[in-house]
Amino acid sequence: MAVALSVIRTTRSLVKPAEETPFTTLDLSLIDRLPVLRCNARTLHVFRRGPEAASVIREALSTALVPYYPLAGRLAESKPGCLQIECSGEGAWFVEATTDCTLDSVNFFDDVQSIPYDDLLPDNIPQMERIDPLVQMQVTQFSCGGFVIGLIFCHSICDGLGAAQFLNAVGEIARGLEKPSIEPVWHRDFFPSSQTHQEAALLPPAGPPPMPDYKLEHANIDMPMIQINRLKREFQQVTGRSCSAFEIVAAGFWSSRTRAINFEANTQVKLVFFANCRQLLDPPLPNGFYGNCFFPVTITASSESLREAMIFDVVKMIQEAKTKLPVEFGKYLKGEHLKSGEDPFAPPLTYTTLFVSEWGRLGFNHVDYQWGPPVHVVPIQGSSIIPVGIVGSMPLPNKGIRLMTWCVEEAHRLPFLDHVHGVMDQEL
């Protein structure tokens, strides 16, 4: 049940770049232009302290939009499928708000299900002739002196790493730096612009897939670092090689969900996660690139094999799939996926496909506007029909991983939680 929160929005305006910026049109890359990215990512960033945060952040945002001037522009289509950014300097949408509530009284929004998202995110922009700004932000000041940033970011122009890079730049300027320590780089021409790719990008999209009729329920799983590190040590003892915290969590997540649902015999289940590919290009993308550059890693297994596998067996499956990433991404760059007619960015949206996303290394947890990093960064569920888990951090001062999931129907929720705690507690 959502917390009752009385939020008063005091000002709404466009924040323009602090200085004159280039008036031009920039092409987006073919990954930026993927239809699946024509959406807005929504997040909440909870800060324990920050007097007068809105005015500080507003001023820093205006300064940051000078080097990041494309983010002050608008999406445009020169022709169907050919997405561009009109660098118009129109600005980001900024809302200032206050509430008489304290963050402590809502436990710093630790319970995702109780968060009144609509109050903490920017409300509808008044009718304009132009389409929505690429960046929308609401800063809500709480009576305790803390604040919450509700952020809406256009996914077509930034991936998670890029969005976090921009917020860190705003934070650096808010702390007194004249300019960001990492200079932003556009560089959206890294994708080969072959005729085949251009034609593929302009193909009319297929009709929407049939929509499932299930409703996914939320569940959080907190895993202290001592537990994660124990599993990593035991994996190394058993296999002689190392693994990451993400691999441990993803393996336990996938196998636990599969066991809880108890799919029919011979059901093929998939795990999909998105890997950063900046370093896979030759030469690698420069430091400061803030566009989309990732590729889906898809693993398929039978439900029976996954139910019987130990967690370290699943970790090895994930590691093996990751070793194939350079080759698979290279094939995609060359357009070889077009020959098969299969789009790796469009895995089946069914109950048998589980998506997992790693947020712990994006950089959101390090953003500091003068008063320290956020206590909590909360992703907002984008769909109730796409099974997903987000690997983030436990709210401060706790140290560990929080797996935020929307992955099972109500009938499978408690079995899933039982299985995932059992898997993470098992001795390898």
TORKOL-4160 file (C-alpha; in steps of 0.2 Angstrom, whole numbers, padded with zeros to 4 digits, m for minus):
428
<pt num="1" X="0000" Y="0000" Z="0000"/>
<pt num="2" X="0007" Y="0017" Z="m0005"/>
<pt num="3" X="0013" Y="0029" Z="0008"/>
<pt num="4" X="0001" Y="0045" Z="0009"/>
<pt num="5" X="0012" Y="0059" Z="0004"/>
<pt num="6" X="0007" Y="0077" Z="0002"/>
<pt num="7" X="0019" Y="0085" Z="m0011"/>
<pt num="8" X="0017" Y="0103" Z="m0017"/>
<pt num="9" X="0025" Y="0107" Z="m0034"/>
<pt num="10" X="0031" Y="0125" Z="m0032"/>
<pt num="11" X="0039" Y="0128" Z="m0049"/>
<pt num="12" X="0040" Y="0120" Z="m0066"/>
<pt num="13" X="0051" Y="0126" Z="m0080"/>
<pt num="14" X="0064" Y="0122" Z="m0093"/>
<pt num="15" X="0082" Y="0123" Z="m0088"/>
<pt num="16" X="0092" Y="0129" Z="m0103"/>
<pt num="17" X="0111" Y="0128" Z="m0105"/>
<pt num="18" X="0120" Y="0142" Z="m0095"/>
<pt num="19" X="0129" Y="0147" Z="m0111"/>
<pt num="20" X="0126" Y="0147" Z="m0130"/>
<pt num="21" X="0128" Y="0130" Z="m0137"/>
<pt num="22" X="0129" Y="0123" Z="m0155"/>
<pt num="23" X="0113" Y="0124" Z="m0165"/>
<pt num="24" X="0114" Y="0108" Z="m0175"/>
<pt num="25" X="0107" Y="0091" Z="m0179"/>
<pt num="26" X="0116" Y="0075" Z="m0174"/>
<pt num="27" X="0113" Y="0057" Z="m0180"/>
<pt num="28" X="0110" Y="0044" Z="m0167"/>
<pt num="29" X="0119" Y="0027" Z="m0169"/>
<pt num="30" X="0109" Y="0012" Z="m0175"/>
<pt num="31" X="0109" Y="0005" Z="m0157"/>
<pt num="32" X="0102" Y="0021" Z="m0151"/>
<pt num="33" X="0088" Y="0020" Z="m0164"/>
<pt num="34" X="0082" Y="0003" Z="m0159"/>
<pt num="35" X="0063" Y="0003" Z="m0157"/>
<pt num="36" X="0065" Y="m0006" Z="m0140"/>
<pt num="37" X="0074" Y="0010" Z="m0133"/>
<pt num="38" X="0060" Y="0022" Z="m0138"/>
<pt num="39" X="0055" Y="0023" Z="m0120"/>
<pt num="40" X="0059" Y="0033" Z="m0104"/>
<pt num="41" X="0069" Y="0026" Z="m0090"/>
<pt num="42" X="0062" Y="0031" Z="m0073"/>
<pt num="43" X="0072" Y="0031" Z="m0056"/>
<pt num="44" X="0071" Y="0039" Z="m0039"/>
<pt num="45" X="0087" Y="0044" Z="m0030"/>
<pt num="46" X="0085" Y="0047" Z="m0011"/>
<pt num="47" X="0097" Y="0058" Z="m0002"/>
<pt num="48" X="0098" Y="0059" Z="0017"/>
<pt num="49" X="0103" Y="0078" Z="0017"/>
<pt num="50" X="0103" Y="0093" Z="0006"/>
<pt num="51" X="0097" Y="0110" Z="0011"/>
<pt num="52" X="0091" Y="0120" Z="m0004"/>
<pt num="53" X="0095" Y="0105" Z="m0015"/>
<pt num="54" X="0083" Y="0111" Z="m0029"/>
<pt num="55" X="0092" Y="0128" Z="m0032"/>
<pt num="56" X="0109" Y="0120" Z="m0031"/>
<pt num="57" X="0105" Y="0106" Z="m0043"/>
<pt num="58" X="0096" Y="0117" Z="m0055"/>
<pt num="59" X="0111" Y="0129" Z="m0057"/>
<pt num="60" X="0123" Y="0114" Z="m0059"/>
<pt num="61" X="0111" Y="0106" Z="m0072"/>
<pt num="62" X="0111" Y="0122" Z="m0082"/>
<pt num="63" X="0130" Y="0122" Z="m0082"/>
<pt num="64" X="0132" Y="0104" Z="m0086"/>
<pt num="65" X="0120" Y="0106" Z="m0101"/>
<pt num="66" X="0134" Y="0116" Z="m0110"/>
<pt num="67" X="0146" Y="0102" Z="m0113"/>
<pt num="68" X="0131" Y="0090" Z="m0114"/>
<pt num="69" X="0121" Y="0101" Z="m0125"/>
<pt num="70" X="0113" Y="0087" Z="m0135"/>
<pt num="71" X="0103" Y="0083" Z="m0119"/>
<pt num="72" X="0095" Y="0100" Z="m0120"/>
<pt num="73" X="0088" Y="0096" Z="m0138"/>
<pt num="74" X="0074" Y="0086" Z="m0144"/>
<pt num="75" X="0072" Y="0069" Z="m0154"/>
<pt num="76" X="0067" Y="0071" Z="m0172"/>
<pt num="77" X="0064" Y="0059" Z="m0186"/>
<pt num="78" X="0071" Y="0064" Z="m0203"/>
<pt num="79" X="0062" Y="0049" Z="m0211"/>
<pt num="80" X="0054" Y="0034" Z="m0203"/>
<pt num="81" X="0067" Y="0025" Z="m0192"/>
<pt num="82" X="0080" Y="0038" Z="m0194"/>
<pt num="83" X="0081" Y="0046" Z="m0177"/>
<pt num="84" X="0091" Y="0061" Z="m0174"/>
<pt num="85" X="0094" Y="0074" Z="m0160"/>
<pt num="86" X="0090" Y="0092" Z="m0164"/>
<pt num="87" X="0102" Y="0102" Z="m0153"/>
<pt num="88" X="0090" Y="0116" Z="m0150"/>
<pt num="89" X="0095" Y="0122" Z="m0133"/>
<pt num="90" X="0077" Y="0121" Z="m0127"/>
<pt num="91" X="0082" Y="0113" Z="m0111"/>
<pt num="92" X="0078" Y="0100" Z="m0098"/>
<pt num="93" X="0062" Y="0100" Z="m0088"/>
<pt num="94" X="0064" Y="0104" Z="m0070"/>
<pt num="95" X="0051" Y="0103" Z="m0056"/>
<pt num="96" X="0054" Y="0109" Z="m0038"/>
<pt num="97" X="0043" Y="0102" Z="m0025"/>
<pt num="98" X="0041" Y="0101" Z="m0006"/>
<pt num="99" X="0033" Y="0090" Z="0007"/>
<pt num="100" X="0031" Y="0091" Z="0026"/>
<pt num="101" X="0035" Y="0072" Z="0027"/>
<pt num="102" X="0052" Y="0066" Z="0034"/>
<pt num="103" X="0062" Y="0053" Z="0025"/>
<pt num="104" X="0064" Y="0043" Z="0041"/>
<pt num="105" X="0045" Y="0041" Z="0043"/>
<pt num="106" X="0045" Y="0032" Z="0026"/>
<pt num="107" X="0061" Y="0022" Z="0030"/>
<pt num="108" X="0069" Y="0031" Z="0015"/>
<pt num="109" X="0058" Y="0022" Z="0003"/>
<pt num="110" X="0065" Y="0005" Z="0007"/>
<pt num="111" X="0049" Y="m0003" Z="0003"/>
<pt num="112" X="0047" Y="m0001" Z="m0016"/>
<pt num="113" X="0029" Y="m0006" Z="m0016"/>
<pt num="114" X="0024" Y="0009" Z="m0004"/>
<pt num="115" X="0033" Y="0023" Z="m0015"/>
<pt num="116" X="0020" Y="0036" Z="m0022"/>
<pt num="117" X="0029" Y="0037" Z="m0038"/>
<pt num="118" X="0017" Y="0049" Z="m0046"/>
<pt num="119" X="0021" Y="0062" Z="m0033"/>
<pt num="120" X="0040" Y="0061" Z="m0034"/>
<pt num="121" X="0042" Y="0061" Z="m0053"/>
<pt num="122" X="0039" Y="0076" Z="m0064"/>
<pt num="123" X="0020" Y="0077" Z="m0068"/>
<pt num="124" X="0014" Y="0080" Z="m0085"/>
<pt num="125" X="0022" Y="0093" Z="m0095"/>
<pt num="126" X="0009" Y="0107" Z="m0101"/>
<pt num="127" X="0005" Y="0105" Z="m0119"/>
<pt num="128" X="0019" Y="0111" Z="m0130"/>
<pt num="129" X="0022" Y="0110" Z="m0149"/>
<pt num="130" X="0038" Y="0101" Z="m0146"/>
<pt num="131" X="0040" Y="0083" Z="m0140"/>
<pt num="132" X="0045" Y="0079" Z="m0123"/>
<pt num="133" X="0062" Y="0085" Z="m0116"/>
<pt num="134" X="0076" Y="0071" Z="m0116"/>
<pt num="135" X="0079" Y="0074" Z="m0097"/>
<pt num="136" X="0065" Y="0077" Z="m0084"/>
<pt num="137" X="0069" Y="0080" Z="m0066"/>
<pt num="138" X="0059" Y="0083" Z="m0050"/>
<pt num="139" X="0068" Y="0088" Z="m0034"/>
<pt num="140" X="0057" Y="0086" Z="m0019"/>
<pt num="141" X="0063" Y="0093" Z="m0003"/>
<pt num="142" X="0058" Y="0084" Z="0013"/>
<pt num="143" X="0055" Y="0092" Z="0030"/>
<pt num="144" X="0070" Y="0083" Z="0038"/>
<pt num="145" X="0082" Y="0092" Z="0026"/>
<pt num="146" X="0084" Y="0077" Z="0014"/>
<pt num="147" X="0078" Y="0076" Z="m0004"/>
<pt num="148" X="0072" Y="0064" Z="m0018"/>
<pt num="149" X="0076" Y="0066" Z="m0036"/>
<pt num="150" X="0063" Y="0059" Z="m0048"/>
<pt num="151" X="0072" Y="0057" Z="m0065"/>
<pt num="152" X="0065" Y="0053" Z="m0082"/>
<pt num="153" X="0078" Y="0050" Z="m0095"/>
<pt num="154" X="0076" Y="0046" Z="m0113"/>
<pt num="155" X="0084" Y="0029" Z="m0117"/>
<pt num="156" X="0087" Y="0033" Z="m0135"/>
<pt num="157" X="0101" Y="0045" Z="m0131"/>
<pt num="158" X="0109" Y="0037" Z="m0115"/>
<pt num="159" X="0111" Y="0020" Z="m0108"/>
<pt num="160" X="0113" Y="0017" Z="m0089"/>
<pt num="161" X="0132" Y="0021" Z="m0089"/>
<pt num="162" X="0129" Y="0037" Z="m0100"/>
<pt num="163" X="0115" Y="0043" Z="m0089"/>
<pt num="164" X="0125" Y="0040" Z="m0073"/>
<pt num="165" X="0140" Y="0049" Z="m0081"/>
<pt num="166" X="0129" Y="0064" Z="m0084"/>
<pt num="167" X="0122" Y="0065" Z="m0066"/>
<pt num="168" X="0140" Y="0063" Z="m0059"/>
<pt num="169" X="0144" Y="0078" Z="m0070"/>
<pt num="170" X="0130" Y="0088" Z="m0063"/>
<pt num="171" X="0136" Y="0083" Z="m0045"/>
<pt num="172" X="0154" Y="0088" Z="m0049"/>
<pt num="173" X="0148" Y="0106" Z="m0054"/>
<pt num="174" X="0136" Y="0107" Z="m0039"/>
<pt num="175" X="0152" Y="0103" Z="m0028"/>
<pt num="176" X="0161" Y="0118" Z="m0036"/>
<pt num="177" X="0171" Y="0111" Z="m0051"/>
<pt num="178" X="0171" Y="0122" Z="m0066"/>
<pt num="179" X="0168" Y="0108" Z="m0078"/>
<pt num="180" X="0165" Y="0089" Z="m0077"/>
<pt num="181" X="0181" Y="0078" Z="m0074"/>
<pt num="182" X="0176" Y="0067" Z="m0089"/>
<pt num="183" X="0173" Y="0077" Z="m0105"/>
<pt num="184" X="0157" Y="0070" Z="m0114"/>
<pt num="185" X="0160" Y="0062" Z="m0131"/>
<pt num="186" X="0146" Y="0060" Z="m0144"/>
<pt num="187" X="0155" Y="0048" Z="m0156"/>
<pt num="188" X="0139" Y="0040" Z="m0162"/>
<pt num="189" X="0146" Y="0034" Z="m0179"/>
<pt num="190" X="0155" Y="0019" Z="m0171"/>
<pt num="191" X="0142" Y="0007" Z="m0180"/>
<pt num="192" X="0147" Y="0002" Z="m0198"/>
<pt num="193" X="0135" Y="0012" Z="m0209"/>
<pt num="194" X="0133" Y="m0001" Z="m0222"/>
<pt num="195" X="0118" Y="m0001" Z="m0234"/>
<pt num="196" X="0112" Y="m0017" Z="m0227"/>
<pt num="197" X="0111" Y="m0009" Z="m0210"/>
<pt num="198" X="0103" Y="0007" Z="m0216"/>
<pt num="199" X="0090" Y="m0003" Z="m0225"/>
<pt num="200" X="0087" Y="m0014" Z="m0210"/>
<pt num="201" X="0085" Y="0001" Z="m0198"/>
<pt num="202" X="0071" Y="0008" Z="m0210"/>
<pt num="203" X="0061" Y="m0008" Z="m0211"/>
<pt num="204" X="0044" Y="m0006" Z="m0204"/>
<pt num="205" X="0043" Y="m0014" Z="m0187"/>
<pt num="206" X="0033" Y="m0030" Z="m0186"/>
<pt num="207" X="0016" Y="m0030" Z="m0177"/>
<pt num="208" X="0017" Y="m0030" Z="m0158"/>
<pt num="209" X="0018" Y="m0047" Z="m0151"/>
<pt num="210" X="0003" Y="m0054" Z="m0142"/>
<pt num="211" X="0003" Y="m0047" Z="m0124"/>
<pt num="212" X="0003" Y="m0060" Z="m0110"/>
<pt num="213" X="m0011" Y="m0060" Z="m0097"/>
<pt num="214" X="m0001" Y="m0062" Z="m0081"/>
<pt num="215" X="0003" Y="m0049" Z="m0068"/>
<pt num="216" X="0021" Y="m0050" Z="m0061"/>
<pt num="217" X="0023" Y="m0047" Z="m0042"/>
<pt num="218" X="0037" Y="m0037" Z="m0034"/>
<pt num="219" X="0050" Y="m0046" Z="m0022"/>
<pt num="220" X="0066" Y="m0039" Z="m0015"/>
<pt num="221" X="0080" Y="m0051" Z="m0010"/>
<pt num="222" X="0094" Y="m0043" Z="0001"/>
<pt num="223" X="0111" Y="m0052" Z="0001"/>
<pt num="224" X="0125" Y="m0046" Z="0013"/>
<pt num="225" X="0142" Y="m0045" Z="0005"/>
<pt num="226" X="0148" Y="m0058" Z="0018"/>
<pt num="227" X="0136" Y="m0070" Z="0010"/>
<pt num="228" X="0141" Y="m0066" Z="m0008"/>
<pt num="229" X="0160" Y="m0067" Z="m0004"/>
<pt num="230" X="0158" Y="m0084" Z="0004"/>
<pt num="231" X="0150" Y="m0090" Z="m0012"/>
<pt num="232" X="0163" Y="m0083" Z="m0023"/>
<pt num="233" X="0177" Y="m0091" Z="m0012"/>
<pt num="234" X="0168" Y="m0108" Z="m0013"/>
<pt num="235" X="0166" Y="m0106" Z="m0032"/>
<pt num="236" X="0185" Y="m0103" Z="m0033"/>
<pt num="237" X="0189" Y="m0118" Z="m0022"/>
<pt num="238" X="0178" Y="m0130" Z="m0032"/>
<pt num="239" X="0182" Y="m0124" Z="m0050"/>
<pt num="240" X="0199" Y="m0116" Z="m0048"/>
<pt num="241" X="0193" Y="m0100" Z="m0056"/>
<pt num="242" X="0185" Y="m0083" Z="m0050"/>
<pt num="243" X="0168" Y="m0077" Z="m0053"/>
<pt num="244" X="0159" Y="m0060" Z="m0050"/>
<pt num="245" X="0145" Y="m0055" Z="m0038"/>
<pt num="246" X="0133" Y="m0052" Z="m0053"/>
<pt num="247" X="0136" Y="m0070" Z="m0059"/>
<pt num="248" X="0133" Y="m0078" Z="m0042"/>
<pt num="249" X="0117" Y="m0068" Z="m0040"/>
<pt num="250" X="0111" Y="m0070" Z="m0058"/>
<pt num="251" X="0114" Y="m0089" Z="m0057"/>
<pt num="252" X="0104" Y="m0091" Z="m0041"/>
<pt num="253" X="0090" Y="m0080" Z="m0047"/>
<pt num="254" X="0088" Y="m0089" Z="m0063"/>
<pt num="255" X="0088" Y="m0107" Z="m0056"/>
<pt num="256" X="0077" Y="m0102" Z="m0041"/>
<pt num="257" X="0064" Y="m0094" Z="m0052"/>
<pt num="258" X="0064" Y="m0109" Z="m0063"/>
<pt num="259" X="0062" Y="m0121" Z="m0048"/>
<pt num="260" X="0048" Y="m0111" Z="m0041"/>
<pt num="261" X="0038" Y="m0110" Z="m0057"/>
<pt num="262" X="0040" Y="m0129" Z="m0060"/>
<pt num="263" X="0038" Y="m0127" Z="m0079"/>
<pt num="264" X="0031" Y="m0142" Z="m0089"/>
<pt num="265" X="0044" Y="m0155" Z="m0095"/>
<pt num="266" X="0055" Y="m0150" Z="m0110"/>
<pt num="267" X="0051" Y="m0131" Z="m0107"/>
<pt num="268" X="0066" Y="m0121" Z="m0114"/>
<pt num="269" X="0069" Y="m0106" Z="m0102"/>
<pt num="270" X="0080" Y="m0091" Z="m0106"/>
<pt num="271" X="0091" Y="m0079" Z="m0096"/>
<pt num="272" X="0095" Y="m0062" Z="m0104"/>
<pt num="273" X="0106" Y="m0049" Z="m0098"/>
<pt num="274" X="0114" Y="m0034" Z="m0107"/>
<pt num="275" X="0133" Y="m0032" Z="m0108"/>
<pt num="276" X="0143" Y="m0016" Z="m0110"/>
<pt num="277" X="0152" Y="m0017" Z="m0126"/>
<pt num="278" X="0162" Y="m0001" Z="m0126"/>
<pt num="279" X="0179" Y="m0010" Z="m0125"/>
<pt num="280" X="0174" Y="m0023" Z="m0138"/>
<pt num="281" X="0176" Y="m0010" Z="m0152"/>
<pt num="282" X="0192" Y="m0008" Z="m0162"/>
<pt num="283" X="0198" Y="0005" Z="m0156"/>
<pt num="284" X="0187" Y="0005" Z="m0140"/>
<pt num="285" X="0175" Y="0019" Z="m0138"/>
<pt num="286" X="0183" Y="0034" Z="m0130"/>
<pt num="287" X="0181" Y="0038" Z="m0111"/>
<pt num="288" X="0167" Y="0050" Z="m0110"/>
<pt num="289" X="0155" Y="0041" Z="m0123"/>
<pt num="290" X="0138" Y="0042" Z="m0116"/>
<pt num="291" X="0127" Y="0034" Z="m0129"/>
<pt num="292" X="0120" Y="0016" Z="m0130"/>
<pt num="293" X="0133" Y="0003" Z="m0132"/>
<pt num="294" X="0127" Y="m0014" Z="m0126"/>
<pt num="295" X="0122" Y="m0031" Z="m0132"/>
<pt num="296" X="0111" Y="m0044" Z="m0125"/>
<pt num="297" X="0118" Y="m0061" Z="m0119"/>
<pt num="298" X="0105" Y="m0074" Z="m0121"/>
<pt num="299" X="0107" Y="m0091" Z="m0112"/>
<pt num="300" X="0094" Y="m0105" Z="m0116"/>
<pt num="301" X="0092" Y="m0121" Z="m0105"/>
<pt num="302" X="0079" Y="m0134" Z="m0102"/>
<pt num="303" X="0069" Y="m0131" Z="m0086"/>
<pt num="304" X="0074" Y="m0149" Z="m0080"/>
<pt num="305" X="0093" Y="m0146" Z="m0082"/>
<pt num="306" X="0091" Y="m0129" Z="m0073"/>
<pt num="307" X="0081" Y="m0137" Z="m0058"/>
<pt num="308" X="0094" Y="m0150" Z="m0056"/>
<pt num="309" X="0110" Y="m0139" Z="m0058"/>
<pt num="310" X="0120" Y="m0133" Z="m0043"/>
<pt num="311" X="0123" Y="m0114" Z="m0042"/>
<pt num="312" X="0141" Y="m0115" Z="m0048"/>
<pt num="313" X="0135" Y="m0125" Z="m0064"/>
<pt num="314" X="0124" Y="m0111" Z="m0068"/>
<pt num="315" X="0138" Y="m0098" Z="m0065"/>
<pt num="316" X="0149" Y="m0108" Z="m0077"/>
<pt num="317" X="0135" Y="m0107" Z="m0090"/>
<pt num="318" X="0134" Y="m0088" Z="m0088"/>
<pt num="319" X="0153" Y="m0087" Z="m0090"/>
<pt num="320" X="0153" Y="m0097" Z="m0105"/>
<pt num="321" X="0140" Y="m0086" Z="m0113"/>
<pt num="322" X="0150" Y="m0071" Z="m0109"/>
<pt num="323" X="0165" Y="m0077" Z="m0118"/>
<pt num="324" X="0155" Y="m0078" Z="m0134"/>
<pt num="325" X="0150" Y="m0060" Z="m0132"/>
<pt num="326" X="0164" Y="m0052" Z="m0143"/>
<pt num="327" X="0160" Y="m0064" Z="m0158"/>
<pt num="328" X="0141" Y="m0062" Z="m0156"/>
<pt num="329" X="0143" Y="m0043" Z="m0155"/>
<pt num="330" X="0155" Y="m0043" Z="m0170"/>
<pt num="331" X="0142" Y="m0052" Z="m0180"/>
<pt num="332" X="0129" Y="m0040" Z="m0176"/>
<pt num="333" X="0140" Y="m0025" Z="m0181"/>
<pt num="334" X="0142" Y="m0034" Z="m0198"/>
<pt num="335" X="0124" Y="m0036" Z="m0200"/>
<pt num="336" X="0125" Y="m0055" Z="m0200"/>
<pt num="337" X="0109" Y="m0056" Z="m0189"/>
<pt num="338" X="0099" Y="m0050" Z="m0204"/>
<pt num="339" X="0102" Y="m0066" Z="m0213"/>
<pt num="340" X="0094" Y="m0077" Z="m0200"/>
<pt num="341" X="0080" Y="m0065" Z="m0197"/>
<pt num="342" X="0082" Y="m0065" Z="m0179"/>
<pt num="343" X="0084" Y="m0049" Z="m0169"/>
<pt num="344" X="0095" Y="m0052" Z="m0153"/>
<pt num="345" X="0087" Y="m0036" Z="m0146"/>
<pt num="346" X="0070" Y="m0044" Z="m0147"/>
<pt num="347" X="0070" Y="m0060" Z="m0136"/>
<pt num="348" X="0053" Y="m0068" Z="m0133"/>
<pt num="349" X="0043" Y="m0058" Z="m0120"/>
<pt num="350" X="0036" Y="m0073" Z="m0112"/>
<pt num="351" X="0035" Y="m0081" Z="m0094"/>
<pt num="352" X="0050" Y="m0092" Z="m0099"/>
<pt num="353" X="0061" Y="m0078" Z="m0103"/>
<pt num="354" X="0070" Y="m0069" Z="m0088"/>
<pt num="355" X="0079" Y="m0053" Z="m0089"/>
<pt num="356" X="0092" Y="m0047" Z="m0077"/>
<pt num="357" X="0101" Y="m0030" Z="m0076"/>
<pt num="358" X="0116" Y="m0025" Z="m0067"/>
<pt num="359" X="0115" Y="m0007" Z="m0059"/>
<pt num="360" X="0128" Y="m0009" Z="m0046"/>
<pt num="361" X="0142" Y="m0003" Z="m0058"/>
<pt num="362" X="0133" Y="0011" Z="m0067"/>
<pt num="363" X="0138" Y="0025" Z="m0056"/>
<pt num="364" X="0122" Y="0031" Z="m0049"/>
<pt num="365" X="0127" Y="0027" Z="m0031"/>
<pt num="366" X="0142" Y="0039" Z="m0032"/>
<pt num="367" X="0133" Y="0054" Z="m0037"/>
<pt num="368" X="0136" Y="0068" Z="m0024"/>
<pt num="369" X="0128" Y="0085" Z="m0026"/>
<pt num="370" X="0137" Y="0092" Z="m0010"/>
<pt num="371" X="0130" Y="0081" Z="0004"/>
<pt num="372" X="0136" Y="0064" Z="0000"/>
<pt num="373" X="0130" Y="0049" Z="m0011"/>
<pt num="374" X="0112" Y="0043" Z="m0011"/>
<pt num="375" X="0105" Y="0032" Z="0002"/>
<pt num="376" X="0095" Y="0023" Z="m0010"/>
<pt num="377" X="0093" Y="0022" Z="m0029"/>
<pt num="378" X="0076" Y="0015" Z="m0034"/>
<pt num="379" X="0072" Y="0009" Z="m0052"/>
<pt num="380" X="0054" Y="0010" Z="m0057"/>
<pt num="381" X="0046" Y="m0005" Z="m0065"/>
<pt num="382" X="0043" Y="m0002" Z="m0083"/>
<pt num="383" X="0031" Y="m0016" Z="m0087"/>
<pt num="384" X="0021" Y="m0029" Z="m0077"/>
<pt num="385" X="0023" Y="m0042" Z="m0090"/>
<pt num="386" X="0042" Y="m0043" Z="m0093"/>
<pt num="387" X="0050" Y="m0054" Z="m0080"/>
<pt num="388" X="0065" Y="m0044" Z="m0073"/>
<pt num="389" X="0077" Y="m0043" Z="m0059"/>
<pt num="390" X="0088" Y="m0028" Z="m0056"/>
<pt num="391" X="0105" Y="m0031" Z="m0047"/>
<pt num="392" X="0108" Y="m0015" Z="m0036"/>
<pt num="393" X="0115" Y="m0011" Z="m0019"/>
<pt num="394" X="0107" Y="m0012" Z="m0002"/>
<pt num="395" X="0102" Y="0005" Z="0005"/>
<pt num="396" X="0115" Y="0013" Z="0015"/>
<pt num="397" X="0123" Y="0010" Z="0028"/>
<pt num="398" X="0120" Y="m0008" Z="0024"/>
<pt num="399" X="0133" Y="m0016" Z="0013"/>
<pt num="400" X="0127" Y="m0029" Z="0000"/>
<pt num="401" X="0117" Y="m0033" Z="m0015"/>
<pt num="402" X="0098" Y="m0030" Z="m0017"/>
<pt num="403" X="0090" Y="m0040" Z="m0030"/>
<pt num="404" X="0074" Y="m0030" Z="m0035"/>
<pt num="405" X="0062" Y="m0042" Z="m0045"/>
<pt num="406" X="0046" Y="m0041" Z="m0054"/>
<pt num="407" X="0047" Y="m0059" Z="m0061"/>
<pt num="408" X="0033" Y="m0071" Z="m0054"/>
<pt num="409" X="0015" Y="m0071" Z="m0053"/>
<pt num="410" X="0007" Y="m0071" Z="m0035"/>
<pt num="411" X="0006" Y="m0090" Z="m0035"/>
<pt num="412" X="0025" Y="m0092" Z="m0037"/>
<pt num="413" X="0031" Y="m0078" Z="m0026"/>
<pt num="414" X="0033" Y="m0087" Z="m0010"/>
<pt num="415" X="0041" Y="m0103" Z="m0018"/>
<pt num="416" X="0053" Y="m0091" Z="m0027"/>
<pt num="417" X="0058" Y="m0082" Z="m0011"/>
<pt num="418" X="0060" Y="m0099" Z="m0002"/>
<pt num="419" X="0071" Y="m0106" Z="m0017"/>
<pt num="420" X="0082" Y="m0091" Z="m0019"/>
<pt num="421" X="0086" Y="m0090" Z="0000"/>
<pt num="422" X="0090" Y="m0109" Z="0000"/>
<pt num="423" X="0101" Y="m0107" Z="m0016"/>
<pt num="424" X="0111" Y="m0093" Z="m0009"/>
<pt num="425" X="0113" Y="m0102" Z="0008"/>
<pt num="426" X="0119" Y="m0118" Z="0001"/>
<pt num="427" X="0136" Y="m0125" Z="0003"/>
<pt num="428" X="0144" Y="m0128" Z="m0014"/>
